[in-house]
């Protein structure tokens, strides 16, 4: 038989109160569940901006991942956007990016696609620098070109000339320095390296004699009458170029999101290589390119992107050598990258399966 009292209270009263509480919880449970579901849904609906660096073919896979629904398929609400500064630079070469794809502020985003070289240089030369982790790269070996005046007829004649690049630490500056060293020149004294000299306009204005030209800049310069003097692809120089950069603190709590981003990236590269028309659709929409010959040229260049975009190990070593400093020496090579997501996809055979 149950006792009549429990801790001084009537057992019947305790049982009635318990029953009432259970009833209220039962009634409230659907509401609580719906509220939690709504909160989760709202969190999933928050759109992340994917900040793209310079306007180049290195960015094409990530734009295609958005346009062709690859990000969405992998559970990512991620929209790629170019910075206004990068758009203004490419406009000097005659390529116009629609306003809807331009980031209106330079607010920090947890995922970026940009040169590993300038990112590391900024980290070691500026206070409050962003401390990123590199998850992969589409630009590990040199494949750009040096384009210059028609009267320059050989690479050797570039000695003593003015070479245009974007800024100190940028991939164009890094490659100009690497090429000069490959020629046995002192990059400080055997030619003049001119910042803010990227694009067709500095050539036309006579500010520089040649430029380090990414694919888009090179094509527009050749179209304007300038000449390819050096194919840097023939030198196979290590590069720490366009990379998947994520905020180090953000990565600690968002490894699953990072994993899905890397997976989306390798799928987009495979789509680019397997479906030319999908690449053309994106080039027309995002880069306003309609000329059939230009589209074919850009596609041939885009096909050179690595199918397995591991971090640029050798390029990072070269960055640490070229931009050696007291601050740079505080870091190890391994500090700058996390290749676990790429290795996971590669070793499982998933990347290879995309090309069967």
C-alpha positions in Angstrom: 0.0 0.0 0.0 1.3 3.5 -0.9 1.9 5.9 2.0 -0.6 8.6 2.6 2.1 11.3 2.7 5.4 12.0 1.0 7.8 14.6 2.4 4.8 16.2 4.2 2.6 16.3 1.0 -0.5 14.2 0.2 0.5 11.4 -2.1 -2.7 12.0 -4.1 -1.8 15.7 -4.5 1.8 14.8 -5.6 0.4 12.4 -8.2 -2.1 14.9 -9.5 0.6 17.6 -9.8 2.9 15.2 -11.6 0.1 14.2 -14.0 -0.6 17.9 -14.7 3.1 18.6 -15.4 3.4 15.6 -17.7 0.3 16.7 -19.6 1.7 20.3 -20.0 5.0 18.9 -21.2 3.2 16.6 -23.6 1.3 19.6 -25.0 4.4 21.8 -25.1 6.7 19.2 -26.7 5.5 19.7 -30.3 5.8 23.5 -29.8 9.3 23.1 -28.3 10.3 20.7 -31.2 8.9 23.1 -33.8 10.8 26.0 -32.2 14.1 24.0 -32.2 13.5 22.9 -35.7 12.8 26.5 -36.8 16.0 27.7 -35.1 18.0 24.9 -36.9 16.3 25.7 -40.2 17.1 29.4 -39.8 20.7 28.6 -39.0 20.9 26.5 -42.1 19.3 29.2 -44.2 22.0 31.8 -43.2 23.9 32.5 -46.3 27.7 32.5 -46.1 29.7 34.6 -48.4 32.6 33.0 -50.1 35.1 35.8 -50.7 37.0 35.3 -54.0 40.4 37.0 -54.5 41.5 38.2 -57.9 39.2 37.6 -60.9 40.9 34.7 -62.5 40.2 31.2 -63.9 41.4 29.8 -60.5 38.0 30.9 -59.2 35.9 29.3 -61.9 35.3 26.0 -60.1 33.8 27.7 -57.1 31.5 29.9 -59.2 30.4 26.8 -61.0 29.8 25.0 -57.7 27.3 27.7 -56.9 25.8 28.0 -60.4 25.4 24.3 -60.9 24.0 23.5 -57.5 27.0 21.6 -56.1 27.2 23.6 -52.9 23.4 23.2 -52.3 23.7 19.4 -53.0 26.3 19.2 -50.3 24.2 21.1 -47.8 26.0 24.5 -48.1 24.3 27.8 -48.5 27.4 29.5 -49.9 27.5 32.4 -52.4 30.8 33.3 -54.1 31.5 37.1 -54.4 34.4 39.0 -55.8 35.9 42.0 -53.9 35.5 45.4 -55.5 39.2 45.9 -55.6 39.8 42.7 -57.6 37.0 43.7 -60.1 38.6 47.1 -60.6 41.9 45.5 -61.4 40.5 43.1 -64.0 38.5 45.9 -65.6 41.9 47.4 -66.6 42.1 44.4 -68.9 38.7 44.8 -70.3 36.8 42.1 -68.3 33.6 43.3 -66.6 32.0 41.5 -63.6 28.3 42.2 -63.0 27.5 44.2 -59.9 25.4 41.4 -58.4 28.6 39.3 -57.9 30.6 42.0 -56.2 31.0 42.1 -52.4 29.8 45.5 -51.2 32.0 45.5 -48.1 35.4 43.9 -47.1 33.9 42.3 -44.0 35.6 39.1 -43.0 34.2 35.8 -44.2 35.2 32.4 -42.7 36.0 30.9 -46.1 38.0 32.6 -48.9 39.6 31.7 -52.1 42.8 33.6 -52.5 46.6 33.5 -53.0 48.4 31.7 -50.2 51.4 33.9 -50.8 49.9 37.3 -50.0 47.9 35.8 -47.1 51.0 34.5 -45.4 53.0 37.7 -46.2 50.2 39.8 -44.6 50.2 37.5 -41.6 53.9 38.1 -41.0 54.1 41.8 -41.8 50.9 43.4 -40.4 49.3 43.6 -37.0 45.9 41.9 -36.6 46.5 39.8 -39.6 44.0 37.0 -40.4 45.4 33.6 -39.4 44.2 31.2 -42.0 44.4 27.5 -42.6 44.9 26.3 -46.2 42.8 23.3 -47.1 43.7 23.0 -50.8 44.9 24.9 -53.8 44.2 25.1 -57.6 47.5 26.8 -58.3 50.6 24.9 -57.2 52.9 25.2 -60.2 53.5 28.2 -62.4 51.3 28.4 -65.5 50.9 32.1 -66.1 52.8 34.2 -68.7 54.8 37.3 -69.1 53.4 39.6 -71.7 55.2 42.7 -73.0 55.9 45.2 -75.8 56.2 43.7 -79.3 59.7 45.0 -79.7 60.9 42.7 -76.8 61.7 39.5 -78.6 63.2 37.2 -75.9 63.1 36.5 -72.2 66.7 37.7 -71.9 65.7 41.1 -73.1 63.5 41.6 -70.0 66.6 42.2 -68.0 66.7 45.9 -67.2 63.1 46.4 -68.1 60.1 47.3 -65.9 57.9 44.4 -64.9 54.3 45.0 -63.7 52.7 43.2 -60.8 49.8 43.9 -58.4 51.4 44.2 -55.0 54.2 43.0 -52.7 53.6 39.5 -51.6 50.9 38.9 -54.3 51.3 35.8 -56.5 52.3 38.1 -59.4 55.2 39.5 -57.2 56.1 36.1 -56.0 56.3 34.7 -59.6 58.2 37.7 -60.9 60.8 37.1 -58.1 60.9 33.4 -58.8 61.4 33.9 -62.5 64.2 36.4 -62.0 66.0 34.0 -59.8 65.5 31.2 -62.3 67.2 33.4 -64.9 70.1 34.0 -62.5 69.1 37.7 -62.0 68.9 39.7 -58.8 65.1 40.7 -58.7 66.0 43.9 -56.9 68.7 45.3 -59.3 68.5 43.4 -62.7 65.1 44.7 -63.5 62.5 47.1 -62.0 59.5 45.5 -60.4 56.5 47.9 -60.5 53.6 47.6 -58.1 50.0 48.5 -59.3 51.3 47.5 -62.8 48.9 44.6 -63.6 46.6 44.8 -66.6 46.5 46.1 -70.1 46.3 49.8 -69.1 49.8 50.0 -67.5 51.2 48.6 -70.8 49.3 51.0 -72.9 50.2 54.0 -70.7 53.9 53.1 -70.9 54.2 52.6 -67.1 55.7 49.1 -67.6 57.4 47.1 -70.4 55.8 43.8 -69.5 53.4 42.2 -66.9 53.1 39.0 -65.1 49.8 37.9 -66.7 47.2 35.6 -65.2 45.1 34.0 -67.9 42.4 36.7 -68.3 45.0 39.5 -68.3 47.2 37.7 -70.7 44.4 37.1 -73.2 43.2 40.7 -73.1 46.8 42.0 -73.5 47.5 39.8 -76.5 44.2 40.9 -78.0 45.4 44.5 -77.5 48.6 43.8 -79.5 51.1 42.8 -76.9 53.2 39.7 -77.0 53.7 36.6 -74.9 57.4 36.6 -74.0 57.5 33.8 -71.4 55.3 30.8 -70.7 56.0 30.3 -67.0 54.5 26.8 -67.3 57.7 25.7 -69.0 59.7 26.6 -65.9 57.5 24.5 -63.5 58.1 26.9 -60.7 56.4 26.1 -57.4 53.6 28.5 -56.5 51.5 29.2 -53.5 48.6 30.6 -55.5 44.9 30.4 -55.3 44.0 28.4 -52.2 41.0 27.3 -50.1 41.5 29.5 -47.0 39.5 29.2 -43.8 39.6 31.0 -40.5 41.6 28.9 -37.9 39.2 29.5 -35.1 36.1 28.9 -37.3 37.6 25.6 -38.5 37.7 24.2 -34.9 33.9 24.3 -34.6 33.0 23.8 -38.3 35.0 20.9 -39.5 32.0 19.2 -41.1 31.2 22.4 -43.1 34.9 22.6 -44.2 34.7 18.9 -45.2 31.6 19.5 -47.4 33.3 22.6 -48.9 36.4 20.6 -49.9 34.1 17.9 -51.3 32.2 20.5 -53.3 35.4 21.9 -54.7 36.7 18.7 -56.1 33.3 17.9 -57.6 33.2 21.3 -59.2 36.7 20.8 -60.7 35.5 17.4 -62.1 32.4 19.1 -63.6 34.5 21.7 -65.2 36.7 19.1 -66.9 33.9 16.8 -67.8 31.3 19.4 -69.0 32.6 22.2 -71.2 29.2 23.7 -71.7 28.7 24.1 -68.0 32.0 26.0 -67.8 30.9 28.2 -70.8 27.6 29.0 -69.1 29.4 30.3 -66.0 32.0 32.2 -68.0 29.3 34.0 -70.0 27.3 34.9 -66.9 30.1 35.9 -64.4 32.8 37.1 -66.7 30.7 38.5 -69.5 32.7 36.4 -72.0 30.9 35.6 -75.3 33.5 35.4 -77.9 33.8 31.7 -79.0 37.6 31.8 -79.4 38.1 33.4 -76.0 35.8 30.8 -74.4 37.8 28.0 -76.0 41.1 29.5 -74.9 39.9 30.0 -71.3 38.6 26.5 -71.2 41.9 25.0 -72.3 43.6 27.0 -69.5 41.0 26.0 -67.0 41.5 22.3 -67.8 45.0 22.6 -66.3 43.6 23.0 -62.8 44.6 20.0 -60.7 42.0 17.3 -60.2 43.4 16.7 -56.7 43.9 20.2 -55.3 46.2 19.5 -52.4 47.7 22.4 -50.5 50.8 24.0 -52.3 53.5 22.5 -50.1 56.5 23.4 -52.3 55.1 26.9 -53.0 54.7 27.5 -49.3 58.3 26.6 -48.8 59.3 29.1 -51.5 57.2 31.8 -49.9 58.9 31.3 -46.6 62.2 31.6 -48.4 61.5 34.7 -50.5 59.8 36.6 -47.7 62.1 35.4 -45.0 61.9 37.5 -41.8 62.1 37.4 -38.0 58.3 37.0 -37.9 58.2 34.4 -40.7 60.6 32.2 -38.8 58.1 31.9 -35.9 56.0 29.6 -38.1 56.5 26.0 -39.3 55.4 24.9 -42.8 52.8 22.7 -41.2 51.2 25.6 -39.4 49.8 26.9 -42.7 47.8 23.9 -43.9 45.4 21.1 -43.1 45.3 18.5 -45.8 43.3 15.9 -43.9 40.0 16.6 -45.9 41.8 16.3 -49.2 43.6 13.1 -48.2 40.3 11.6 -46.9 38.6 12.2 -50.3 41.7 11.0 -52.3 42.5 7.9 -50.3 38.9 6.7 -50.3 39.0 6.7 -54.1 36.2 9.4 -54.3 38.1 11.9 -56.4 39.1 9.2 -59.0 35.5 8.0 -59.2 34.5 11.5 -60.5 36.5 10.9 -63.6 35.3 7.4 -64.5 
